[in-house]
Amino acid sequence: MPTIEEYVNQIRDLAIIPPVLVSVLSLPDNTDLSFEKLENMVQSDQVLVARMLKLANSPFYSRGNRVSGIRQVITRLGFRTVRSMVAIALADSIFMHGNYRKFKDEVWSHSIATGVASHYLAHDYNMKDQEDFALVAGLLLDLGKVVLNSLDRKKYIEVLTEYLQEGQTKPIEEIEERLFQVRSEVIAVEAARIWQLPAAVIEILEQRPQKIEEQKDLSRLLNLADLLVRKLGFGRFQAHHESELDIYAEFYGIDLNDQYLQAKKKQIESDGLYQFCLSL
């Protein structure tokens, strides 16, 4: 059975995170130089250009006025929104290593919903300057699962099969630890460091398993989003998730009534970025 060190060595050979995504996430906000660099980075990938134009011309964003170039997209939608769009447009290349039904249903759909929910929660709780980053970070919360699946797809199919058959009883992290000798949340941090993701992303991944009072604001918000979307049906919701969600709901003063839950579900499903992901 491989050790963590051996897994780390294997991770170095994986090409999961597109280099353009790392570069885009590292750009400083809204400067003339970062605007120009963002345009150049996107223009270098014709598949990405096509997806960005498709999204910008969707009913959610276009308002009837079509655009034909990336500069027009950035001008219309703004630097931060476009940076989020880049992450979403590249999302399927991150998750393509898990391109089978169980993985897509449990990991891909959950990750996208978590990102979108994180974006709206950041707005709700006066973190508007971090809305776009919250979306990207939410998308990357399940990075460790993607890595383990890429390292040994056959074994991760066993993880998901057992997880989905165990009903409400067994957390997926326990199954991962038994079959891989490591949890995906640990592997996520190691992978993020190797691929030189922004320090803020690494910090969020590090804080994910910590107690709520030990987490910083954005990490806490992302964990809320993770649990909330499970409650809404995006990913599996188990008994231990219920008690964890109650802790976060109490912290944020949320009444998890049907009206609140249905409003959040509608917000996610009607979001342009979420709908765009369904078309990938």
RAGI-V947282 format. One line per field, one symbol per residue. ss: DSSP state (2 for helix, 1 for strand, 0 for the rest). phi: phi as a letter, one per 20 degrees, with the letter a starting at -180 (. if undefined). burial: b if it has 24 or more other ideal C-beta (glycine too) atoms within 12 Angstrom, else e. A space follows every 10 residues. Layout:
# RAGI-V947282
ss=???
phi=???
burial=???
This chain:
# RAGI-V947282
ss=0002222222 2000000022 2222200000 0222222222 2220022222 2222220022 2200000002 2222222022 2222222220 2222222200 2222222222 2222222222 2222000222 2222222220 0022222222 2022222222 2222200000 0222222222 0002222222 2222000022 2222222000 0222002222 2222222222 2000000022 2222222222 2200000222 2222222220 0222222200
phi=.fegfffgff fgeedeefgf fgfffefffl dgffffffgf ffffcfffgf ffffffefgf dflndfdcbf ffffffengf fffffgfffe gfffeffdeb gffffedfff ffffffffgf ffffdlcffd gffffffffe gegfffffff fbfgffffgf ffffeemddd fffffgffed maeffffgff ffffelfggf ffffffegef fgfeeegfff fffffgffff geoeofddgf fgfffgffff femeeeefff fffffffffe ffffffffef
burial=eeeeeebbeb beebebbbeb bbbbbbbeee eeeebebbbe bbeebeebbe bbbbbbbbee beeeeebeeb eebbebbebb bbbbbbbbbb bbbbbebbee ebbbebbbbb bbbbbbbbbb bbebbebeeb bbbbbbbbbb bbbbbbbbbb bbeeebeebb eebbeeeeee bbbebbeebb ebbbbbbbbb bbebbebbeb bbebbbbbbe ebeebebbbb bbbbbbbbbb bbebbbbbee beebbeebbe ebebebeeee beebbebbbe bbbbebbeeb
